[in-house]
Amino acid sequence: MASQSNTDAHWRKTTRLMFMHLGVWFFFGYVIHMFVKPLNTIVIPVLGFPLGFYMAAQGSLIVFVVMLFMFAKQQDKIDREFGMAEDD
């Protein structure tokens, strides 16, 4: 059984990680889409697509999937640091 201070420290790190990922999610989910028209002036050289179109169509989705795996890895690291990891 984990001590109360260990549990509190684990919860603080987990909460910080969660809010950090929610901030990145909010940025790519909402903020980027507010600036689609100005971003359309930038063209991706290799693809030839305007950056705003690409971020609205696929870029945000790619970021969300990458964030999902990063969050799982980071949370597992926090769990192992505090001795709360699930057995493999």
C-alpha positions as CSV (number, residue, x, y, z in Angstrom):
1,M,0.0,0.0,0.0
2,A,1.4,3.4,-1.0
3,S,1.8,6.1,1.6
4,Q,-0.5,9.2,1.5
5,S,2.5,11.5,0.5
6,N,3.5,9.1,-2.3
7,T,-0.1,9.0,-3.5
8,D,-0.4,12.8,-3.4
9,A,2.9,13.3,-5.3
10,H,1.7,10.8,-7.9
11,W,-1.6,12.6,-8.3
12,R,0.2,16.0,-8.7
13,K,2.4,14.7,-11.4
14,T,-0.5,12.9,-13.2
15,T,-2.6,16.1,-13.0
16,R,0.2,18.2,-14.4
17,L,0.7,15.8,-17.3
18,M,-3.0,15.7,-18.0
19,F,-3.3,19.5,-18.1
20,M,-0.3,19.8,-20.3
21,H,-1.8,17.4,-22.8
22,L,-5.1,19.2,-22.6
23,G,-3.4,22.5,-23.4
24,V,-1.7,21.0,-26.5
25,W,-5.0,19.4,-27.5
26,F,-6.8,22.7,-27.1
27,F,-4.2,24.5,-29.2
28,F,-4.3,22.0,-32.1
29,G,-8.0,21.4,-31.8
30,Y,-9.2,25.0,-31.6
31,V,-6.5,27.7,-31.8
32,I,-4.9,26.4,-35.0
33,H,-8.3,26.3,-36.7
34,M,-9.0,29.9,-35.8
35,F,-6.0,30.9,-37.9
36,V,-6.7,28.8,-41.0
37,K,-7.0,31.7,-43.4
38,P,-3.7,33.4,-42.4
39,L,-2.0,30.0,-42.3
40,N,-3.2,29.4,-45.9
41,T,-0.6,31.9,-47.1
42,I,2.1,29.4,-46.2
43,V,2.4,26.6,-48.7
44,I,4.1,23.3,-47.8
45,P,6.8,23.0,-50.4
46,V,6.8,19.2,-51.0
47,L,3.0,18.7,-50.9
48,G,1.9,22.0,-52.4
49,F,-1.0,22.3,-49.9
50,P,-1.7,25.5,-47.9
51,L,-0.6,25.0,-44.3
52,G,-4.0,26.0,-42.9
53,F,-5.8,23.4,-45.0
54,Y,-3.3,20.7,-44.1
55,M,-3.5,21.5,-40.3
56,A,-7.3,21.5,-40.4
57,A,-7.6,18.4,-42.5
58,Q,-4.9,16.1,-41.2
59,G,-2.3,17.8,-39.1
60,S,-4.4,18.0,-35.9
61,L,-5.4,14.4,-36.2
62,I,-1.8,13.3,-36.5
63,V,-0.9,15.4,-33.4
64,F,-3.8,13.8,-31.5
65,V,-2.6,10.3,-32.3
66,V,1.0,11.1,-31.4
67,M,-0.2,12.7,-28.1
68,L,-2.1,9.6,-27.2
69,F,1.0,7.4,-27.4
70,M,3.1,10.0,-25.7
71,F,0.6,10.4,-22.8
72,A,0.5,6.6,-22.3
73,K,4.3,6.4,-22.2
74,Q,4.7,9.4,-19.9
75,Q,1.9,8.2,-17.5
76,D,3.5,4.7,-17.4
77,K,6.8,6.4,-16.4
78,I,5.1,8.3,-13.6
79,D,3.3,5.2,-12.4
80,R,6.6,3.2,-12.3
81,E,8.4,6.1,-10.5
82,F,5.8,6.0,-7.7
83,G,5.4,2.2,-7.7
84,M,1.9,2.2,-9.0
85,A,2.5,0.6,-12.4
86,E,0.3,-2.3,-13.5
87,D,2.0,-5.6,-14.1
88,D,2.8,-6.4,-17.7
